Amino acid sequence: MKPVVSAFNAWTCIVISVFAIIILSAIGSMFANNHHSMMGSDEDPESGSAVAAAVFGAVGVYGVFLLFCASQAFLHQRQSRQGEIALR
């Protein structure tokens, strides 16, 4: 099987996905626990659990991105070990 994206794009996607998962998980957990920094103002949403569900949905999307990009990076590593010549 051949990779769909370049190795640079695959590793960039991995790094961005990991950081997004960490940051969005922290934000989602604060909304789920009705943390005062997220729910303390009059302009904040009334249902922290609904916002947390949406944020955790985004975490799931980034998780799928992470799996895809990790598989692409794995394919690039496997190709480079087999001695294939990449045409650029």
Secondary structure, 3 states (H helix, E strand, C coil): CCCCCCHHHHHHHHHHHHHHHHHHHHHHHHHHCCCHHHHCCCCCCCCHHHHHHHHHHHHHHHHHHHHHHHHHHHHHHHHHHCCCCCCC
